[in-house]
């Protein structure tokens, strides 16, 4: 019986390791950056987390992308439009490979300056609050349950996930526990 060739064994192990690494890299799920049509910021900078919902991929990469600054926040009573291409470019500028993320959703996000909570205008919905989602079509009113994804005061537009369909929508806060969605 012949003894195995050590060079051949090393070559086979190296090829197997390379194939395994390639398979793992090919199966890596990219971070999905879903741009919202509108956002409100309180601080001095507009970050990716303000204008988009991030999901999938590696948690550390999601957080790295979420913390990227996009622009100075607009002045009070002013707004700023951020294009999807700018968001994608900023992520690439941070050294993140295109294969590691995907930008989708709205083609632009209208960002306005928020005022933060005050006694006259308190936060009435918070992330993970269950609310009633309501929409109207003429005289017909459709109601379902939703989970709030961001803080909101009466009159604010907030992201809400429909509990039944898991679809994310944007609606206007009417009152504590009630968000109206326009379709």
PyMOL CGO cylinders between C-alpha atoms (Angstrom):
from pymol import cmd
from pymol.cgo import CYLINDER

trace = [
    CYLINDER, 0.00, 0.00, 0.00, 1.31, 3.44, -0.97, 0.3, 1, 1, 1, 1, 1, 1,
    CYLINDER, 1.31, 3.44, -0.97, 1.61, 6.21, 1.59, 0.3, 1, 1, 1, 1, 1, 1,
    CYLINDER, 1.61, 6.21, 1.59, -0.21, 9.43, 0.69, 0.3, 1, 1, 1, 1, 1, 1,
    CYLINDER, -0.21, 9.43, 0.69, 1.80, 12.16, -1.00, 0.3, 1, 1, 1, 1, 1, 1,
    CYLINDER, 1.80, 12.16, -1.00, 2.20, 15.04, 1.54, 0.3, 1, 1, 1, 1, 1, 1,
    CYLINDER, 2.20, 15.04, 1.54, 2.19, 17.69, -1.18, 0.3, 1, 1, 1, 1, 1, 1,
    CYLINDER, 2.19, 17.69, -1.18, -1.00, 16.32, -2.66, 0.3, 1, 1, 1, 1, 1, 1,
    CYLINDER, -1.00, 16.32, -2.66, -2.66, 16.20, 0.80, 0.3, 1, 1, 1, 1, 1, 1,
    CYLINDER, -2.66, 16.20, 0.80, -1.76, 19.84, 1.46, 0.3, 1, 1, 1, 1, 1, 1,
    CYLINDER, -1.76, 19.84, 1.46, -3.03, 20.86, -1.95, 0.3, 1, 1, 1, 1, 1, 1,
    CYLINDER, -3.03, 20.86, -1.95, -6.35, 19.08, -1.39, 0.3, 1, 1, 1, 1, 1, 1,
    CYLINDER, -6.35, 19.08, -1.39, -6.74, 20.71, 2.05, 0.3, 1, 1, 1, 1, 1, 1,
    CYLINDER, -6.74, 20.71, 2.05, -5.92, 24.16, 0.65, 0.3, 1, 1, 1, 1, 1, 1,
    CYLINDER, -5.92, 24.16, 0.65, -8.47, 23.78, -2.17, 0.3, 1, 1, 1, 1, 1, 1,
    CYLINDER, -8.47, 23.78, -2.17, -11.13, 22.53, 0.27, 0.3, 1, 1, 1, 1, 1, 1,
    CYLINDER, -11.13, 22.53, 0.27, -10.50, 25.51, 2.56, 0.3, 1, 1, 1, 1, 1, 1,
    CYLINDER, -10.50, 25.51, 2.56, -10.69, 27.93, -0.37, 0.3, 1, 1, 1, 1, 1, 1,
    CYLINDER, -10.69, 27.93, -0.37, -13.94, 26.35, -1.60, 0.3, 1, 1, 1, 1, 1, 1,
    CYLINDER, -13.94, 26.35, -1.60, -15.47, 26.53, 1.89, 0.3, 1, 1, 1, 1, 1, 1,
    CYLINDER, -15.47, 26.53, 1.89, -14.48, 30.20, 2.28, 0.3, 1, 1, 1, 1, 1, 1,
    CYLINDER, -14.48, 30.20, 2.28, -15.91, 31.03, -1.16, 0.3, 1, 1, 1, 1, 1, 1,
    CYLINDER, -15.91, 31.03, -1.16, -19.17, 29.23, -0.35, 0.3, 1, 1, 1, 1, 1, 1,
    CYLINDER, -19.17, 29.23, -0.35, -19.52, 31.09, 2.96, 0.3, 1, 1, 1, 1, 1, 1,
    CYLINDER, -19.52, 31.09, 2.96, -18.78, 34.44, 1.33, 0.3, 1, 1, 1, 1, 1, 1,
    CYLINDER, -18.78, 34.44, 1.33, -21.26, 33.79, -1.49, 0.3, 1, 1, 1, 1, 1, 1,
    CYLINDER, -21.26, 33.79, -1.49, -23.96, 32.90, 1.04, 0.3, 1, 1, 1, 1, 1, 1,
    CYLINDER, -23.96, 32.90, 1.04, -23.42, 36.04, 3.15, 0.3, 1, 1, 1, 1, 1, 1,
    CYLINDER, -23.42, 36.04, 3.15, -26.58, 38.09, 3.22, 0.3, 1, 1, 1, 1, 1, 1,
    CYLINDER, -26.58, 38.09, 3.22, -26.11, 41.81, 2.44, 0.3, 1, 1, 1, 1, 1, 1,
    CYLINDER, -26.11, 41.81, 2.44, -27.35, 44.57, 4.72, 0.3, 1, 1, 1, 1, 1, 1,
    CYLINDER, -27.35, 44.57, 4.72, -30.59, 45.96, 3.27, 0.3, 1, 1, 1, 1, 1, 1,
    CYLINDER, -30.59, 45.96, 3.27, -30.88, 49.76, 3.59, 0.3, 1, 1, 1, 1, 1, 1,
    CYLINDER, -30.88, 49.76, 3.59, -34.58, 50.56, 3.02, 0.3, 1, 1, 1, 1, 1, 1,
    CYLINDER, -34.58, 50.56, 3.02, -34.87, 54.31, 2.46, 0.3, 1, 1, 1, 1, 1, 1,
    CYLINDER, -34.87, 54.31, 2.46, -37.95, 55.98, 3.91, 0.3, 1, 1, 1, 1, 1, 1,
    CYLINDER, -37.95, 55.98, 3.91, -39.71, 58.78, 2.01, 0.3, 1, 1, 1, 1, 1, 1,
    CYLINDER, -39.71, 58.78, 2.01, -39.45, 61.16, 4.95, 0.3, 1, 1, 1, 1, 1, 1,
    CYLINDER, -39.45, 61.16, 4.95, -37.62, 61.66, 8.23, 0.3, 1, 1, 1, 1, 1, 1,
    CYLINDER, -37.62, 61.66, 8.23, -37.26, 64.15, 11.04, 0.3, 1, 1, 1, 1, 1, 1,
    CYLINDER, -37.26, 64.15, 11.04, -33.99, 64.78, 12.91, 0.3, 1, 1, 1, 1, 1, 1,
    CYLINDER, -33.99, 64.78, 12.91, -33.29, 66.57, 16.17, 0.3, 1, 1, 1, 1, 1, 1,
    CYLINDER, -33.29, 66.57, 16.17, -29.46, 66.62, 16.21, 0.3, 1, 1, 1, 1, 1, 1,
    CYLINDER, -29.46, 66.62, 16.21, -26.93, 68.43, 14.04, 0.3, 1, 1, 1, 1, 1, 1,
    CYLINDER, -26.93, 68.43, 14.04, -26.29, 65.58, 11.59, 0.3, 1, 1, 1, 1, 1, 1,
    CYLINDER, -26.29, 65.58, 11.59, -28.48, 63.42, 9.37, 0.3, 1, 1, 1, 1, 1, 1,
    CYLINDER, -28.48, 63.42, 9.37, -27.37, 59.80, 9.77, 0.3, 1, 1, 1, 1, 1, 1,
    CYLINDER, -27.37, 59.80, 9.77, -28.29, 56.78, 7.65, 0.3, 1, 1, 1, 1, 1, 1,
    CYLINDER, -28.29, 56.78, 7.65, -30.37, 55.47, 10.61, 0.3, 1, 1, 1, 1, 1, 1,
    CYLINDER, -30.37, 55.47, 10.61, -32.54, 58.62, 10.40, 0.3, 1, 1, 1, 1, 1, 1,
    CYLINDER, -32.54, 58.62, 10.40, -33.58, 58.07, 6.78, 0.3, 1, 1, 1, 1, 1, 1,
    CYLINDER, -33.58, 58.07, 6.78, -33.57, 54.27, 6.44, 0.3, 1, 1, 1, 1, 1, 1,
    CYLINDER, -33.57, 54.27, 6.44, -34.44, 51.01, 8.13, 0.3, 1, 1, 1, 1, 1, 1,
    CYLINDER, -34.44, 51.01, 8.13, -31.56, 48.53, 8.12, 0.3, 1, 1, 1, 1, 1, 1,
    CYLINDER, -31.56, 48.53, 8.12, -32.04, 44.77, 8.16, 0.3, 1, 1, 1, 1, 1, 1,
    CYLINDER, -32.04, 44.77, 8.16, -30.23, 41.57, 7.27, 0.3, 1, 1, 1, 1, 1, 1,
    CYLINDER, -30.23, 41.57, 7.27, -26.51, 41.02, 7.07, 0.3, 1, 1, 1, 1, 1, 1,
    CYLINDER, -26.51, 41.02, 7.07, -24.06, 41.24, 9.93, 0.3, 1, 1, 1, 1, 1, 1,
    CYLINDER, -24.06, 41.24, 9.93, -25.17, 43.22, 13.02, 0.3, 1, 1, 1, 1, 1, 1,
    CYLINDER, -25.17, 43.22, 13.02, -21.83, 45.03, 13.32, 0.3, 1, 1, 1, 1, 1, 1,
    CYLINDER, -21.83, 45.03, 13.32, -21.95, 46.08, 9.67, 0.3, 1, 1, 1, 1, 1, 1,
    CYLINDER, -21.95, 46.08, 9.67, -25.59, 47.23, 10.07, 0.3, 1, 1, 1, 1, 1, 1,
    CYLINDER, -25.59, 47.23, 10.07, -24.57, 49.44, 12.99, 0.3, 1, 1, 1, 1, 1, 1,
    CYLINDER, -24.57, 49.44, 12.99, -21.55, 50.78, 11.08, 0.3, 1, 1, 1, 1, 1, 1,
    CYLINDER, -21.55, 50.78, 11.08, -23.77, 51.76, 8.15, 0.3, 1, 1, 1, 1, 1, 1,
    CYLINDER, -23.77, 51.76, 8.15, -26.51, 53.19, 10.41, 0.3, 1, 1, 1, 1, 1, 1,
    CYLINDER, -26.51, 53.19, 10.41, -24.01, 55.53, 12.10, 0.3, 1, 1, 1, 1, 1, 1,
    CYLINDER, -24.01, 55.53, 12.10, -22.70, 57.06, 8.84, 0.3, 1, 1, 1, 1, 1, 1,
    CYLINDER, -22.70, 57.06, 8.84, -23.35, 60.80, 8.51, 0.3, 1, 1, 1, 1, 1, 1,
    CYLINDER, -23.35, 60.80, 8.51, -25.05, 61.97, 5.32, 0.3, 1, 1, 1, 1, 1, 1,
    CYLINDER, -25.05, 61.97, 5.32, -25.43, 65.74, 5.71, 0.3, 1, 1, 1, 1, 1, 1,
    CYLINDER, -25.43, 65.74, 5.71, -25.84, 68.58, 8.17, 0.3, 1, 1, 1, 1, 1, 1,
    CYLINDER, -25.84, 68.58, 8.17, -29.37, 68.67, 9.56, 0.3, 1, 1, 1, 1, 1, 1,
    CYLINDER, -29.37, 68.67, 9.56, -31.63, 71.26, 7.93, 0.3, 1, 1, 1, 1, 1, 1,
    CYLINDER, -31.63, 71.26, 7.93, -32.36, 74.49, 9.75, 0.3, 1, 1, 1, 1, 1, 1,
    CYLINDER, -32.36, 74.49, 9.75, -35.60, 74.90, 11.66, 0.3, 1, 1, 1, 1, 1, 1,
    CYLINDER, -35.60, 74.90, 11.66, -38.65, 75.14, 9.35, 0.3, 1, 1, 1, 1, 1, 1,
    CYLINDER, -38.65, 75.14, 9.35, -36.53, 73.95, 6.41, 0.3, 1, 1, 1, 1, 1, 1,
    CYLINDER, -36.53, 73.95, 6.41, -36.10, 70.59, 4.72, 0.3, 1, 1, 1, 1, 1, 1,
    CYLINDER, -36.10, 70.59, 4.72, -33.45, 68.70, 2.81, 0.3, 1, 1, 1, 1, 1, 1,
    CYLINDER, -33.45, 68.70, 2.81, -33.86, 66.06, 0.11, 0.3, 1, 1, 1, 1, 1, 1,
    CYLINDER, -33.86, 66.06, 0.11, -31.40, 63.15, 0.12, 0.3, 1, 1, 1, 1, 1, 1,
    CYLINDER, -31.40, 63.15, 0.12, -31.24, 60.97, -2.98, 0.3, 1, 1, 1, 1, 1, 1,
    CYLINDER, -31.24, 60.97, -2.98, -30.77, 57.20, -2.79, 0.3, 1, 1, 1, 1, 1, 1,
    CYLINDER, -30.77, 57.20, -2.79, -27.61, 57.53, -4.90, 0.3, 1, 1, 1, 1, 1, 1,
    CYLINDER, -27.61, 57.53, -4.90, -26.05, 59.80, -2.24, 0.3, 1, 1, 1, 1, 1, 1,
    CYLINDER, -26.05, 59.80, -2.24, -26.77, 57.26, 0.48, 0.3, 1, 1, 1, 1, 1, 1,
    CYLINDER, -26.77, 57.26, 0.48, -25.26, 54.44, -1.58, 0.3, 1, 1, 1, 1, 1, 1,
    CYLINDER, -25.26, 54.44, -1.58, -22.22, 56.58, -2.44, 0.3, 1, 1, 1, 1, 1, 1,
    CYLINDER, -22.22, 56.58, -2.44, -21.66, 57.50, 1.24, 0.3, 1, 1, 1, 1, 1, 1,
    CYLINDER, -21.66, 57.50, 1.24, -21.70, 53.83, 2.25, 0.3, 1, 1, 1, 1, 1, 1,
    CYLINDER, -21.70, 53.83, 2.25, -19.17, 52.97, -0.48, 0.3, 1, 1, 1, 1, 1, 1,
    CYLINDER, -19.17, 52.97, -0.48, -17.06, 55.98, 0.58, 0.3, 1, 1, 1, 1, 1, 1,
    CYLINDER, -17.06, 55.98, 0.58, -16.82, 54.40, 4.04, 0.3, 1, 1, 1, 1, 1, 1,
    CYLINDER, -16.82, 54.40, 4.04, -15.04, 51.45, 2.41, 0.3, 1, 1, 1, 1, 1, 1,
    CYLINDER, -15.04, 51.45, 2.41, -17.99, 49.07, 2.42, 0.3, 1, 1, 1, 1, 1, 1,
    CYLINDER, -17.99, 49.07, 2.42, -18.12, 46.81, -0.63, 0.3, 1, 1, 1, 1, 1, 1,
    CYLINDER, -18.12, 46.81, -0.63, -21.22, 46.99, -2.86, 0.3, 1, 1, 1, 1, 1, 1,
    CYLINDER, -21.22, 46.99, -2.86, -21.75, 43.24, -2.37, 0.3, 1, 1, 1, 1, 1, 1,
    CYLINDER, -21.75, 43.24, -2.37, -22.17, 43.80, 1.39, 0.3, 1, 1, 1, 1, 1, 1,
    CYLINDER, -22.17, 43.80, 1.39, -25.20, 46.12, 1.19, 0.3, 1, 1, 1, 1, 1, 1,
    CYLINDER, -25.20, 46.12, 1.19, -28.24, 46.91, -0.95, 0.3, 1, 1, 1, 1, 1, 1,
    CYLINDER, -28.24, 46.91, -0.95, -30.13, 50.24, -0.97, 0.3, 1, 1, 1, 1, 1, 1,
    CYLINDER, -30.13, 50.24, -0.97, -33.83, 50.04, -1.79, 0.3, 1, 1, 1, 1, 1, 1,
    CYLINDER, -33.83, 50.04, -1.79, -37.10, 51.78, -0.99, 0.3, 1, 1, 1, 1, 1, 1,
    CYLINDER, -37.10, 51.78, -0.99, -37.87, 55.42, -1.73, 0.3, 1, 1, 1, 1, 1, 1,
    CYLINDER, -37.87, 55.42, -1.73, -35.73, 57.14, -4.38, 0.3, 1, 1, 1, 1, 1, 1,
    CYLINDER, -35.73, 57.14, -4.38, -35.36, 60.16, -2.09, 0.3, 1, 1, 1, 1, 1, 1,
    CYLINDER, -35.36, 60.16, -2.09, -35.96, 61.05, 1.53, 0.3, 1, 1, 1, 1, 1, 1,
    CYLINDER, -35.96, 61.05, 1.53, -37.30, 64.45, 2.60, 0.3, 1, 1, 1, 1, 1, 1,
    CYLINDER, -37.30, 64.45, 2.60, -35.61, 65.34, 5.90, 0.3, 1, 1, 1, 1, 1, 1,
    CYLINDER, -35.61, 65.34, 5.90, -36.97, 68.04, 8.19, 0.3, 1, 1, 1, 1, 1, 1,
    CYLINDER, -36.97, 68.04, 8.19, -35.81, 69.45, 11.49, 0.3, 1, 1, 1, 1, 1, 1,
    CYLINDER, -35.81, 69.45, 11.49, -37.61, 67.98, 14.50, 0.3, 1, 1, 1, 1, 1, 1,
    CYLINDER, -37.61, 67.98, 14.50, -38.12, 69.88, 17.71, 0.3, 1, 1, 1, 1, 1, 1,
    CYLINDER, -38.12, 69.88, 17.71, -37.83, 67.13, 20.28, 0.3, 1, 1, 1, 1, 1, 1,
    CYLINDER, -37.83, 67.13, 20.28, -40.48, 66.45, 22.88, 0.3, 1, 1, 1, 1, 1, 1,
    CYLINDER, -40.48, 66.45, 22.88, -41.93, 69.25, 24.98, 0.3, 1, 1, 1, 1, 1, 1,
    CYLINDER, -41.93, 69.25, 24.98, -44.78, 69.45, 27.49, 0.3, 1, 1, 1, 1, 1, 1,
    CYLINDER, -44.78, 69.45, 27.49, -46.93, 71.02, 24.75, 0.3, 1, 1, 1, 1, 1, 1,
    CYLINDER, -46.93, 71.02, 24.75, -46.07, 68.33, 22.20, 0.3, 1, 1, 1, 1, 1, 1,
    CYLINDER, -46.07, 68.33, 22.20, -45.08, 65.09, 23.99, 0.3, 1, 1, 1, 1, 1, 1,
    CYLINDER, -45.08, 65.09, 23.99, -44.04, 61.83, 22.36, 0.3, 1, 1, 1, 1, 1, 1,
    CYLINDER, -44.04, 61.83, 22.36, -47.22, 59.73, 22.19, 0.3, 1, 1, 1, 1, 1, 1,
    CYLINDER, -47.22, 59.73, 22.19, -45.91, 56.61, 20.39, 0.3, 1, 1, 1, 1, 1, 1,
    CYLINDER, -45.91, 56.61, 20.39, -42.59, 54.83, 20.88, 0.3, 1, 1, 1, 1, 1, 1,
    CYLINDER, -42.59, 54.83, 20.88, -40.83, 51.90, 19.20, 0.3, 1, 1, 1, 1, 1, 1,
    CYLINDER, -40.83, 51.90, 19.20, -42.55, 48.55, 19.88, 0.3, 1, 1, 1, 1, 1, 1,
    CYLINDER, -42.55, 48.55, 19.88, -45.85, 50.23, 20.86, 0.3, 1, 1, 1, 1, 1, 1,
    CYLINDER, -45.85, 50.23, 20.86, -48.82, 48.38, 19.39, 0.3, 1, 1, 1, 1, 1, 1,
    CYLINDER, -48.82, 48.38, 19.39, -51.18, 50.83, 17.69, 0.3, 1, 1, 1, 1, 1, 1,
    CYLINDER, -51.18, 50.83, 17.69, -54.30, 50.83, 15.57, 0.3, 1, 1, 1, 1, 1, 1,
    CYLINDER, -54.30, 50.83, 15.57, -53.47, 51.46, 11.90, 0.3, 1, 1, 1, 1, 1, 1,
    CYLINDER, -53.47, 51.46, 11.90, -56.33, 53.14, 10.08, 0.3, 1, 1, 1, 1, 1, 1,
    CYLINDER, -56.33, 53.14, 10.08, -56.85, 54.14, 6.48, 0.3, 1, 1, 1, 1, 1, 1,
    CYLINDER, -56.85, 54.14, 6.48, -59.86, 55.59, 4.70, 0.3, 1, 1, 1, 1, 1, 1,
    CYLINDER, -59.86, 55.59, 4.70, -61.10, 55.11, 1.17, 0.3, 1, 1, 1, 1, 1, 1,
    CYLINDER, -61.10, 55.11, 1.17, -64.13, 57.32, 0.70, 0.3, 1, 1, 1, 1, 1, 1,
    CYLINDER, -64.13, 57.32, 0.70, -66.65, 56.23, 3.31, 0.3, 1, 1, 1, 1, 1, 1,
    CYLINDER, -66.65, 56.23, 3.31, -64.86, 52.93, 3.98, 0.3, 1, 1, 1, 1, 1, 1,
    CYLINDER, -64.86, 52.93, 3.98, -62.49, 52.76, 6.93, 0.3, 1, 1, 1, 1, 1, 1,
    CYLINDER, -62.49, 52.76, 6.93, -60.00, 49.87, 7.22, 0.3, 1, 1, 1, 1, 1, 1,
    CYLINDER, -60.00, 49.87, 7.22, -58.41, 49.14, 10.60, 0.3, 1, 1, 1, 1, 1, 1,
    CYLINDER, -58.41, 49.14, 10.60, -55.62, 46.73, 11.60, 0.3, 1, 1, 1, 1, 1, 1,
    CYLINDER, -55.62, 46.73, 11.60, -52.85, 46.46, 14.20, 0.3, 1, 1, 1, 1, 1, 1,
    CYLINDER, -52.85, 46.46, 14.20, -49.33, 47.82, 13.79, 0.3, 1, 1, 1, 1, 1, 1,
    CYLINDER, -49.33, 47.82, 13.79, -46.05, 48.01, 15.68, 0.3, 1, 1, 1, 1, 1, 1,
    CYLINDER, -46.05, 48.01, 15.68, -44.43, 51.45, 15.87, 0.3, 1, 1, 1, 1, 1, 1,
    CYLINDER, -44.43, 51.45, 15.87, -40.77, 51.58, 14.78, 0.3, 1, 1, 1, 1, 1, 1,
    CYLINDER, -40.77, 51.58, 14.78, -39.85, 55.12, 15.92, 0.3, 1, 1, 1, 1, 1, 1,
    CYLINDER, -39.85, 55.12, 15.92, -40.87, 57.84, 18.38, 0.3, 1, 1, 1, 1, 1, 1,
    CYLINDER, -40.87, 57.84, 18.38, -43.64, 60.17, 17.27, 0.3, 1, 1, 1, 1, 1, 1,
    CYLINDER, -43.64, 60.17, 17.27, -45.70, 63.10, 18.47, 0.3, 1, 1, 1, 1, 1, 1,
    CYLINDER, -45.70, 63.10, 18.47, -49.21, 63.96, 17.31, 0.3, 1, 1, 1, 1, 1, 1,
    CYLINDER, -49.21, 63.96, 17.31, -48.92, 65.04, 13.67, 0.3, 1, 1, 1, 1, 1, 1,
    CYLINDER, -48.92, 65.04, 13.67, -45.54, 63.33, 13.05, 0.3, 1, 1, 1, 1, 1, 1,
    CYLINDER, -45.54, 63.33, 13.05, -45.04, 60.79, 10.29, 0.3, 1, 1, 1, 1, 1, 1,
    CYLINDER, -45.04, 60.79, 10.29, -43.69, 57.54, 11.70, 0.3, 1, 1, 1, 1, 1, 1,
    CYLINDER, -43.69, 57.54, 11.70, -42.75, 54.10, 10.41, 0.3, 1, 1, 1, 1, 1, 1,
    CYLINDER, -42.75, 54.10, 10.41, -45.09, 51.30, 11.46, 0.3, 1, 1, 1, 1, 1, 1,
    CYLINDER, -45.09, 51.30, 11.46, -45.00, 47.57, 10.68, 0.3, 1, 1, 1, 1, 1, 1,
    CYLINDER, -45.00, 47.57, 10.68, -48.37, 45.97, 9.92, 0.3, 1, 1, 1, 1, 1, 1,
    CYLINDER, -48.37, 45.97, 9.92, -48.60, 43.08, 12.40, 0.3, 1, 1, 1, 1, 1, 1,
    CYLINDER, -48.60, 43.08, 12.40, -50.50, 40.83, 9.97, 0.3, 1, 1, 1, 1, 1, 1,
    CYLINDER, -50.50, 40.83, 9.97, -48.66, 41.43, 6.69, 0.3, 1, 1, 1, 1, 1, 1,
    CYLINDER, -48.66, 41.43, 6.69, -45.27, 42.41, 8.21, 0.3, 1, 1, 1, 1, 1, 1,
    CYLINDER, -45.27, 42.41, 8.21, -45.20, 45.23, 5.62, 0.3, 1, 1, 1, 1, 1, 1,
    CYLINDER, -45.20, 45.23, 5.62, -43.67, 48.50, 6.75, 0.3, 1, 1, 1, 1, 1, 1,
    CYLINDER, -43.67, 48.50, 6.75, -45.70, 51.66, 6.11, 0.3, 1, 1, 1, 1, 1, 1,
    CYLINDER, -45.70, 51.66, 6.11, -45.45, 55.34, 6.98, 0.3, 1, 1, 1, 1, 1, 1,
    CYLINDER, -45.45, 55.34, 6.98, -48.38, 56.96, 8.74, 0.3, 1, 1, 1, 1, 1, 1,
    CYLINDER, -48.38, 56.96, 8.74, -49.31, 60.12, 10.62, 0.3, 1, 1, 1, 1, 1, 1,
    CYLINDER, -49.31, 60.12, 10.62, -49.73, 59.92, 14.41, 0.3, 1, 1, 1, 1, 1, 1,
    CYLINDER, -49.73, 59.92, 14.41, -53.27, 60.99, 15.29, 0.3, 1, 1, 1, 1, 1, 1,
    CYLINDER, -53.27, 60.99, 15.29, -53.16, 60.26, 19.01, 0.3, 1, 1, 1, 1, 1, 1,
    CYLINDER, -53.16, 60.26, 19.01, -51.70, 57.78, 21.49, 0.3, 1, 1, 1, 1, 1, 1,
    CYLINDER, -51.70, 57.78, 21.49, -52.32, 54.35, 19.97, 0.3, 1, 1, 1, 1, 1, 1,
    CYLINDER, -52.32, 54.35, 19.97, -53.69, 55.60, 16.61, 0.3, 1, 1, 1, 1, 1, 1,
    CYLINDER, -53.69, 55.60, 16.61, -51.78, 56.06, 13.33, 0.3, 1, 1, 1, 1, 1, 1,
    CYLINDER, -51.78, 56.06, 13.33, -53.45, 56.96, 10.03, 0.3, 1, 1, 1, 1, 1, 1,
    CYLINDER, -53.45, 56.96, 10.03, -51.93, 55.61, 6.82, 0.3, 1, 1, 1, 1, 1, 1,
    CYLINDER, -51.93, 55.61, 6.82, -52.59, 57.16, 3.41, 0.3, 1, 1, 1, 1, 1, 1,
    CYLINDER, -52.59, 57.16, 3.41, -52.56, 54.75, 0.45, 0.3, 1, 1, 1, 1, 1, 1,
]
cmd.load_cgo(trace, "trace")
